[in-house]
Every structure is written in structure tokens, then in C-alpha cells.
Amino acid sequence: MAPFWETISRCWKPLKKKYTRVRREEGSTNNLGREDDELLWFRDIGKHSSGDFSFAVVQANPVLEDYSQVDTGPQSTFVGIYDGHGGPEAAAFICNNLLKNLSRIAIEEGRMSDEVLRNAIAETENGFLRVVEGEFEKAPLIAIKGSCCLVGLIWKGTLLVANLGDSRAVLGVLNRPNNGISADQLTSEHNACSPVVREELRSRHPGDEKIVVFKNQAWRVKGIIQVTRSIGDAYLKKPEFGLGPEYPRFHVPEGIDGPVLRSDPNVYTKRLTPEDRFLIMASDGLWEHLTSQRAVEMVHMNPRPGIARRLVRAALTEAAAKAGMTYDAIKALGRGARRRYHDDITVVVVFIDQIQGAGAGGRVVSVKGFSLSDGPSDLNDVFLLAGGDDPAGPSSSSRGDDAAGPSSSSRGESSESKPLIVDPKSGGDDDDAVARKGKAAATC
């Protein structure tokens, strides 16, 4: 097997130097003024298949652990936000492999569907676990590398969102006739801070009194980690990757018999309507400081150029206020020192101006967070499917494990003509319980 670092060389670059930010595009206008936050990267405005997008990332950790991408093409838009923990390695691996896997599987099956998306995520998980297997003997701490994974795909007028972890996707929905805006939170957080998630863990692991422990002011799986689903974190998924007492922070004295973290995503699908105006996707660093409703109102009431950067600034202003500081004082801190006040934050706002079309002008490009230039996209092969059947069934939306109430969603079995109907057996009763008790963010 090739060394781990070779497998992710295109995507993972340790961000330890002073960065040059991507400048605001010519002709764009906003009232944000000059940007003087040395750790804030942004693409104020860009084009995708159905309209515009805005993209911003701010670093807090010594090495950036958020990886992200926006890939655009004539009829498709792919957004990925990968919030790493224990280091950037898993997030970088996802960034470099998930879309490749998705494109290949879609071509092999001749369709795009929620099942294709699930399979691509599963293959990415398995690929990273193979990397861990190859590296573990000489570098045991590769087993603690993990990442949340939030993916959004707009394809032929249908939105698919998949989530592992505690990032969040929120749809801004226009309220007619007053033209107000409502937040439709599409994802639930997989975090042990949620009582419902703790109940699920205990039901899945009866007799394990230490499956979830309150430690360091938060509920944690095995007293170690807050997120309950991820890619990576092999030491909490396979007994052979357990770490010994020489690694006390990650040692599980009683060991594990099988996975205590899950790697299967919640998947949401929806046929887009004219009332669906934009999608906000962000890592949990944003939602620690802003509610979903406040975020959609900010997007609705402000100019598009720079709106992702505006959301990041609002979150940092809130973080500073909670600490009795100013945003200017936060900006004066270096990477690492800022982590006391806020996390790495990634925000992508995708405007939905047309349900189908070529808003990106036919270009196939990939924009990576903290990258100074666009690159080729692995989304390209998916366009071979453009002449296929309509991927959406007759229902307006379906939520897999994150089901909404019966008025807004439906479940059914897959068929060739309706491949986006979510498999009702994919989530299990525990996930339905999570859905029934709401999608509000968990707070410790």
C-alpha cells in the first residue's frame, strides 16, 4: 500500500504559514469593508449549476482541521464540509476521495440516488480504515484520526444531503405572501450532548455502563469523544486498533467488542421548489454561536457577495462577546490561541435561482477551502447521467433517519423510476426516535 501521505497529497497541506486569501471577485460588491483577519479565507461569490455560491473558512486550530470543497458543473453542484478531529488526516482523505467514489459508483450504477451516496460514503470510510491498517503498527495514533462529513448534492433539480457528525445543513424557505424566510434544518447532530442520542447509544450497547460518560463538562462516548458518527476514529470501531495505557487520553481500559461509533449517514432528499431559496452548510463552529433562523435571516437580508464571510464574522463576534472581548481582539490572536474562543469554521451558502440549468456556464471546476486557485473536478463523469430518468419521485421530499413530520416527508421503496426514495430500513427505530423528537441543535 502506498504511504498514507501519498494518498492525500493533492488535498492535505499542513496550514502553518501565513496565508494569502483569495481576493474578492472583480465586479462583486458588498459592505464588509477591507478584510484584515489573517486566518480568514473566502470566495465571496461564485457560480454553480443553479445560481451563486459564497464560501468562507476561518482557522482556529494550530493546523486547520476543516476541509471543504464546492464542485460545480452544468447540471450538478457538490458541496462537502469535513470537520476533522484528532488532526486533519481523515478530513483530508475524505476531501480527496469521496467525490471520486461518488462519481464512479454513479456511473457504474447508471443513476444518482441516496443509495449511491450512502455507498460512496461507506467506501470512503473503508478506504480510510485500510490506510489505518497499513499505518497502525508504525504510527498508532493514526487510529484516532476522524472527521464529521456533511455533503450536499444538487442534481437535476433534486437536493440530497448526507450527514455524519455535528455539522449542519439548513434550507432557507420563502414564506409567501409576506416574503419572510424560514429555516428548515435538514440534519440532526450526532452528538452525545443530545439526550436522544445518549438514549440511542445506551439502547445499542445494553450493559455497557461506560458507553457514554460525562467528562470535562460534556457527555462523551467512552468518556472520550462527543460525536457519535464519523469517518475514521478506528480505535472506537475495531478492537484491533485499540490504544494501550501509554495513550491515556484515548485508552479504553475495558476495550470494545465492536463499533461504538457509527459510520452510516443520515440522508435527506427533496425535489426543489421555487420557495427553496438557498442552502447554508456549515461545520459546528458556526452553529455554536448562531441559530439556524438567525443565519437564514442574515442571508435573506444582505447582499450575496461575501455572505458566507458575513456569517463567519457574526459567529466570531458572538464568540468574542461571550468571552468579554471584541472581534478585533480575537483577530489579533494567532492560530492555536484562537481555539480557546472558537473552532475552525467553514460556511458555504448555495443560492438556488433555477431548479435546473447551467448557472455555472457549463464549467466543471472544484474550489477547495484555503486554496488559491480552482482545479479540475471529479464531478465531471456524473454528467454522463444527465440524460437519464428524473431522479426525484412524486413526493416533495423524503428524510431517511432525519425524518420530519408526515406532512413534509414520505418514505417508500426504491425503484428504477424513483431511485431517490429513501430505504425505510436504512435508519432503524433508534434513528426514527431521534427524528420524532426534533432537529434542534444539541447543547451541553
BAPA-432720 format. One line per 5 residues: number of its first residue (from 0); their letters; for each residue x, y, z of C-alpha. Coordinates in Angstrom, 3 decimals, padded with zeros to 6 digits. Layout:
REM residues N
NUM	A	X:Y:Z ~ ...;
This chain:
REM residues 444
0	MAPFW	000.000:000.000:000.000 ~ 001.256:003.471:-000.805 ~ 002.220:005.562:002.222 ~ -000.690:007.438:003.724 ~ 000.668:010.868:002.874;
5	ETISR	000.894:009.962:-000.812 ~ -002.790:009.010:-000.868 ~ -003.840:012.520:000.147 ~ -001.036:014.619:-001.312 ~ -003.330:016.655:-003.545;
10	CWKPL	-005.677:017.696:-000.778 ~ -003.776:017.764:002.504 ~ -001.273:020.525:003.023 ~ -000.445:021.498:006.604 ~ -001.511:025.090:007.015;
15	KKKYT	001.191:026.517:009.243 ~ 002.368:029.506:007.288 ~ 000.787:032.912:006.839 ~ -001.851:032.667:004.139 ~ -002.768:034.773:001.157;
20	RVRRE	-006.528:034.947:000.917 ~ -008.470:034.532:-002.298 ~ -009.412:038.054:-003.263 ~ -012.962:039.196:-003.840 ~ -014.000:038.694:-007.463;
25	EGSTN	-013.933:041.655:-009.802 ~ -017.289:043.354:-010.052 ~ -018.678:041.977:-006.791 ~ -019.873:044.460:-004.221 ~ -020.570:044.252:-000.532;
30	NLGRE	-020.260:046.473:002.518 ~ -017.958:044.232:004.526 ~ -015.001:046.532:004.002 ~ -011.359:045.520:003.964 ~ -010.652:042.070:005.359;
35	DDELL	-007.860:042.094:007.936 ~ -008.345:038.710:009.588 ~ -005.169:036.855:008.657 ~ -006.775:033.456:009.238 ~ -009.956:034.037:007.209;
40	WFRDI	-010.095:032.669:003.670 ~ -013.015:033.486:001.402 ~ -014.529:033.236:-002.038 ~ -017.120:035.976:-001.835 ~ -019.111:034.953:-004.913;
45	GKHSS	-019.001:032.193:-007.477 ~ -021.279:030.426:-009.942 ~ -022.717:026.937:-009.694 ~ -025.253:024.955:-011.707 ~ -028.326:026.608:-010.157;
50	GDFSF	-027.111:030.079:-009.211 ~ -024.439:031.657:-006.999 ~ -022.433:030.419:-004.045 ~ -020.392:032.073:-001.311 ~ -017.662:030.284:000.642;
55	AVVQA	-015.583:031.158:003.728 ~ -013.263:029.361:006.150 ~ -011.588:030.624:009.311 ~ -008.847:028.775:011.154 ~ -008.572:028.478:014.931;
60	NPVLE	-006.538:025.300:015.476 ~ -002.737:025.194:015.141 ~ -003.306:023.171:011.967 ~ -006.603:023.610:010.110 ~ -008.820:020.556:010.658;
65	DYSQV	-011.764:021.661:008.468 ~ -011.510:020.601:004.819 ~ -014.106:021.617:002.277 ~ -014.985:021.785:-001.389 ~ -017.512:023.193:-003.839;
70	DTGPQ	-017.588:021.381:-007.182 ~ -019.734:022.763:-009.976 ~ -020.836:021.607:-013.396 ~ -023.579:022.214:-015.979 ~ -026.317:020.328:-014.112;
75	STFVG	-024.779:019.379:-010.771 ~ -023.343:021.036:-007.678 ~ -021.485:019.155:-004.944 ~ -020.605:020.680:-001.555 ~ -018.567:018.859:001.063;
80	IYDGH	-017.623:020.018:004.569 ~ -015.350:017.698:006.540 ~ -014.723:018.741:010.138 ~ -011.761:016.737:011.337 ~ -010.750:015.865:014.894;
85	GGPEA	-007.549:014.419:016.272 ~ -005.795:016.025:013.304 ~ -006.614:016.821:009.661 ~ -005.793:013.450:008.121 ~ -009.283:011.928:007.912;
90	AAFIC	-010.870:015.169:006.694 ~ -008.200:015.482:004.025 ~ -008.717:011.883:002.924 ~ -012.452:012.474:002.515 ~ -011.785:015.653:000.557;
95	NNLLK	-009.577:013.737:-001.823 ~ -011.685:010.585:-002.228 ~ -015.417:010.965:-001.532 ~ -016.407:012.716:-004.751 ~ -014.260:010.322:-006.781;
100	NLSRI	-016.087:007.406:-005.188 ~ -019.474:009.040:-005.716 ~ -018.813:009.711:-009.403 ~ -017.508:006.217:-010.061 ~ -020.370:004.440:-008.288;
105	AIEEG	-022.975:006.641:-010.012 ~ -021.515:005.784:-013.407 ~ -021.354:002.075:-012.578 ~ -024.993:002.020:-011.482 ~ -026.195:004.400:-014.187;
110	RMSDE	-028.049:006.645:-011.764 ~ -027.729:009.041:-008.868 ~ -029.611:008.163:-005.693 ~ -029.473:008.252:-001.928 ~ -028.165:004.685:-002.039;
115	VLRNA	-025.318:005.730:-004.325 ~ -024.425:008.498:-001.881 ~ -024.514:006.112:001.081 ~ -022.310:003.638:-000.777 ~ -019.793:006.342:-001.665;
120	IAETE	-019.523:007.360:001.988 ~ -019.158:003.714:003.046 ~ -016.396:003.187:000.506 ~ -014.608:006.316:001.727 ~ -014.823:005.041:005.302;
125	NGFLR	-013.463:001.646:004.278 ~ -010.680:003.296:002.319 ~ -009.541:005.307:005.306 ~ -009.691:002.247:007.572 ~ -007.394:000.482:005.097;
130	VVEGE	-004.983:003.383:005.467 ~ -005.153:002.981:009.250 ~ -004.457:-000.732:008.899 ~ -001.380:-000.024:006.815 ~ -000.007:002.666:009.127;
135	FEKAP	-001.073:001.489:012.578 ~ 001.993:-000.581:013.519 ~ 004.447:002.268:012.987 ~ 002.090:005.174:013.757 ~ -000.633:004.016:016.209;
140	LIAIK	-002.151:007.471:016.590 ~ -003.462:007.221:013.021 ~ -006.316:005.326:014.724 ~ -007.590:008.472:016.495 ~ -007.928:010.489:013.288;
145	GSCCL	-011.558:011.079:012.395 ~ -013.901:013.523:010.731 ~ -017.510:014.576:010.522 ~ -018.867:014.576:006.987 ~ -021.603:016.833:005.573;
150	VGLIW	-022.376:016.533:001.871 ~ -024.889:018.351:-000.317 ~ -025.619:017.481:-003.933 ~ -027.963:019.326:-006.292 ~ -028.613:017.103:-009.285;
155	KGTLL	-031.332:017.552:-011.896 ~ -033.496:019.670:-009.596 ~ -033.170:017.381:-006.571 ~ -031.289:018.091:-003.357 ~ -029.543:015.274:-001.499;
160	VANLG	-027.894:015.905:001.881 ~ -025.911:013.305:003.841 ~ -024.558:013.841:007.324 ~ -022.252:012.132:009.805 ~ -021.437:014.104:012.951;
165	DSRAV	-022.470:017.549:014.122 ~ -022.176:019.805:011.085 ~ -025.486:021.193:009.848 ~ -027.396:021.956:006.643 ~ -030.235:024.499:006.704;
170	LGVLN	-032.583:025.369:003.860 ~ -033.860:028.933:003.588 ~ -037.526:028.670:002.566 ~ -039.511:031.670:001.357 ~ -042.819:032.300:003.132;
175	RPNNG	-045.372:033.637:000.696 ~ -047.070:036.095:000.506 ~ -045.117:038.159:003.078 ~ -041.720:037.169:001.624 ~ -040.362:036.232:005.007;
180	ISADQ	-037.820:033.443:005.352 ~ -037.897:030.275:007.466 ~ -035.102:027.919:008.461 ~ -035.674:024.258:007.615 ~ -032.916:022.349:009.409;
185	LTSEH	-032.286:019.285:007.290 ~ -029.865:017.449:009.564 ~ -029.714:016.277:013.154 ~ -026.485:016.452:015.140 ~ -024.898:013.119:016.031;
190	NACSP	-023.512:014.348:019.337 ~ -023.644:012.817:022.806 ~ -024.801:016.172:024.192 ~ -028.272:015.224:022.923 ~ -030.357:013.190:025.412;
195	VVREE	-031.929:011.327:022.493 ~ -028.529:010.363:021.108 ~ -027.411:009.153:024.544 ~ -030.587:007.073:024.784 ~ -029.777:005.547:021.386;
200	LRSRH	-026.223:004.718:022.475 ~ -027.419:003.007:025.643 ~ -030.041:001.001:023.752 ~ -027.434:-000.162:021.235 ~ -024.963:-001.104:023.967;
205	PGDEK	-027.004:-002.581:026.832 ~ -024.943:-003.432:029.862 ~ -022.122:-001.060:028.976 ~ -022.279:001.485:031.785 ~ -019.400:003.435:030.279;
210	IVVFK	-020.775:003.776:026.757 ~ -021.440:007.457:027.481 ~ -019.771:009.359:030.321 ~ -019.972:012.974:031.475 ~ -016.377:014.196:031.472;
215	NQAWR	-014.707:017.594:031.040 ~ -018.076:019.381:031.087 ~ -019.590:017.334:028.252 ~ -021.161:013.953:027.535 ~ -018.702:011.771:025.630;
220	VKGII	-018.694:008.309:024.093 ~ -016.462:006.192:026.349 ~ -015.555:009.441:028.077 ~ -013.501:010.472:025.030 ~ -015.401:011.907:022.067;
225	QVTRS	-018.639:013.858:021.648 ~ -019.604:012.969:018.074 ~ -021.297:009.598:017.695 ~ -020.923:009.086:013.936 ~ -017.832:009.763:011.875;
230	IGDAY	-015.435:008.610:009.218 ~ -012.258:007.264:010.806 ~ -011.843:007.001:014.606 ~ -010.758:003.414:014.055 ~ -009.889:002.921:017.730;
235	LKKPE	-013.593:003.166:018.569 ~ -014.737:000.958:015.688 ~ -012.397:-002.022:015.538 ~ -010.881:-003.785:018.582 ~ -007.583:-004.374:016.784;
240	FGLGP	-006.964:-000.621:016.660 ~ -007.395:-000.054:020.392 ~ -004.682:002.029:022.055 ~ -002.867:000.987:025.203 ~ -002.404:002.846:028.504;
245	EYPRF	000.609:004.664:027.077 ~ -002.025:006.772:025.293 ~ -004.208:007.609:028.324 ~ -006.417:010.128:026.543 ~ -007.585:007.502:024.039;
250	HVPEG	-007.254:004.310:026.069 ~ -010.429:002.315:026.725 ~ -009.490:000.026:029.646 ~ -012.399:-002.347:029.146 ~ -011.804:-002.475:025.387;
255	IDGPV	-014.556:-002.694:022.742 ~ -016.221:-005.737:021.204 ~ -017.349:-003.859:018.097 ~ -018.029:-000.341:016.822 ~ -019.162:002.200:019.404;
260	LRSDP	-019.193:004.963:016.789 ~ -021.290:004.616:013.644 ~ -020.264:005.425:010.079 ~ -023.653:005.306:008.342 ~ -025.042:008.729:007.381;
265	NVYTK	-028.479:010.244:007.687 ~ -029.669:011.108:004.165 ~ -032.284:013.688:003.191 ~ -033.708:014.112:-000.312 ~ -036.008:016.782:-001.684;
270	RLTPE	-037.286:017.871:-005.053 ~ -036.517:021.600:-005.051 ~ -039.318:024.153:-005.414 ~ -039.284:027.912:-006.137 ~ -039.746:028.566:-002.400;
275	DRFLI	-036.391:026.919:-001.641 ~ -034.120:029.962:-001.970 ~ -030.749:028.920:-000.567 ~ -028.875:026.258:001.382 ~ -026.462:027.001:004.237;
280	MASDG	-023.965:024.268:005.038 ~ -021.511:024.781:007.884 ~ -019.356:022.992:010.413 ~ -020.453:023.095:014.028 ~ -018.179:026.062:014.769;
285	LWEHL	-020.790:028.338:013.178 ~ -023.800:026.814:014.936 ~ -022.167:027.130:018.355 ~ -022.799:030.863:018.022 ~ -025.663:031.365:015.547;
290	TSQRA	-029.117:029.809:015.400 ~ -030.431:028.431:012.135 ~ -033.119:031.110:011.960 ~ -030.681:033.956:012.535 ~ -028.404:032.571:009.836;
295	VEMVH	-031.140:032.352:007.190 ~ -032.369:035.839:008.054 ~ -028.864:037.227:007.593 ~ -028.582:035.566:004.201 ~ -032.033:036.761:003.183;
300	MNPRP	-031.465:040.392:004.215 ~ -027.915:041.002:002.967 ~ -026.141:041.154:-000.420 ~ -024.966:037.843:-001.801 ~ -021.289:038.687:-002.330;
305	GIARR	-019.480:037.941:000.901 ~ -022.464:036.438:002.713 ~ -020.509:033.373:003.888 ~ -017.824:035.672:005.230 ~ -020.509:037.773:006.907;
310	LVRAA	-021.837:034.670:008.708 ~ -018.344:033.753:009.882 ~ -017.782:037.295:011.151 ~ -021.103:037.215:013.014 ~ -020.117:033.955:014.719;
315	LTEAA	-016.716:035.333:015.691 ~ -018.318:038.495:017.045 ~ -020.602:036.343:019.207 ~ -017.667:034.222:020.358 ~ -015.750:037.340:021.330;
320	AKAGM	-018.728:038.783:023.216 ~ -019.162:035.563:025.211 ~ -015.533:035.923:026.334 ~ -015.900:039.624:027.130 ~ -013.709:040.539:024.160;
325	TYDAI	-014.050:042.300:020.833 ~ -013.758:040.742:017.391 ~ -010.625:042.843:016.842 ~ -009.072:041.202:019.911 ~ -009.902:037.755:018.500;
330	KALGR	-008.309:038.672:015.170 ~ -005.104:039.688:016.937 ~ -004.624:036.137:018.225 ~ -002.668:033.571:016.295 ~ -003.686:030.079:015.263;
335	GARRR	-003.916:027.797:018.260 ~ -004.565:030.644:020.712 ~ -007.868:031.351:018.974 ~ -009.110:027.824:019.711 ~ -009.919:028.935:023.277;
340	YHDDI	-012.677:031.128:021.815 ~ -013.869:029.473:018.617 ~ -013.410:026.395:016.455 ~ -012.345:026.177:012.830 ~ -015.429:027.336:010.902;
345	TVVVV	-016.441:026.534:007.336 ~ -019.527:028.058:005.707 ~ -020.936:027.554:002.209 ~ -024.106:029.335:001.069 ~ -025.636:027.944:-002.126;
350	FIDQI	-028.309:030.091:-003.777 ~ -030.988:028.243:-005.741 ~ -032.057:030.561:-008.564 ~ -033.162:027.940:-011.032 ~ -034.212:024.384:-010.403;
355	QGAGA	-032.381:023.105:-013.475 ~ -029.996:024.847:-015.801 ~ -026.410:025.786:-016.483 ~ -025.755:028.514:-013.957 ~ -022.037:027.682:-013.954;
360	GGRVV	-021.855:028.334:-017.687 ~ -021.040:024.691:-018.389 ~ -017.754:024.821:-016.455 ~ -016.616:021.873:-014.402 ~ -014.437:023.222:-011.589;
365	SVKGF	-013.518:022.479:-007.994 ~ -012.983:025.123:-005.321 ~ -011.239:023.926:-002.165 ~ -011.226:025.837:001.095 ~ -007.957:027.750:001.623;
370	SLSDG	-006.909:027.090:-001.977 ~ -005.640:029.983:-004.086 ~ -006.914:028.615:-007.386 ~ -009.654:026.441:-008.851 ~ -008.871:022.923:-010.020;
375	PSDLN	-010.371:020.078:-012.046 ~ -013.388:018.334:-010.571 ~ -014.187:014.659:-010.147 ~ -017.839:015.619:-010.637 ~ -017.363:015.576:-014.407;
380	DVFLL	-018.268:011.937:-015.053 ~ -021.634:012.331:-013.325 ~ -022.830:014.421:-016.259 ~ -022.915:011.278:-018.369 ~ -026.071:010.520:-016.403;
385	AGGDD	-027.738:013.780:-017.381 ~ -029.990:012.146:-019.945 ~ -031.328:009.557:-017.520 ~ -034.641:009.368:-015.727 ~ -035.767:012.100:-013.378;
390	PAGPS	-034.177:011.150:-010.044 ~ -036.989:012.502:-007.875 ~ -040.105:010.587:-007.083 ~ -043.546:012.216:-006.901 ~ -043.205:013.173:-003.222;
395	SSSRG	-041.782:016.585:-002.399 ~ -039.191:015.228:-000.020 ~ -038.050:012.253:001.952 ~ -035.966:012.140:005.078 ~ -034.102:008.967:005.891;
400	DDAAG	-033.021:008.877:009.513 ~ -033.717:012.607:009.941 ~ -037.406:012.357:009.075 ~ -039.606:015.384:009.526 ~ -043.279:015.247:010.284;
405	PSSSS	-045.621:013.336:007.999 ~ -046.819:016.449:006.203 ~ -043.397:017.254:004.754 ~ -041.898:013.881:004.019 ~ -042.620:010.419:002.742;
410	RGESS	-040.969:007.038:002.736 ~ -041.138:004.302:000.189 ~ -039.153:001.586:-001.525 ~ -036.651:002.284:-004.280 ~ -037.428:001.530:-007.892;
415	ESKPL	-035.807:002.325:-011.212 ~ -038.205:005.207:-011.813 ~ -037.994:006.565:-008.257 ~ -034.420:005.971:-007.107 ~ -034.328:008.783:-004.557;
420	IVDPK	-036.970:007.403:-002.210 ~ -035.096:006.573:000.981 ~ -034.993:002.950:002.094 ~ -037.192:002.822:005.202 ~ -034.969:000.146:006.741;
425	SGGDD	-031.766:002.150:006.465 ~ -032.004:004.041:009.723 ~ -033.670:001.745:012.223 ~ -036.062:002.520:015.030 ~ -033.497:004.437:017.076;
430	DDAVA	-032.975:006.958:014.297 ~ -036.707:007.408:013.897 ~ -036.834:008.257:017.596 ~ -034.206:010.936:017.013 ~ -036.303:012.345:014.198;
435	RKGKA	-039.562:012.346:016.131 ~ -038.022:014.297:018.976 ~ -036.847:017.110:016.769 ~ -033.906:018.515:014.876 ~ -032.844:021.268:017.276;
440	AATC	-029.109:021.563:017.939 ~ -027.802:019.720:020.972 ~ -026.342:021.857:023.734 ~ -024.249:020.586:026.618;
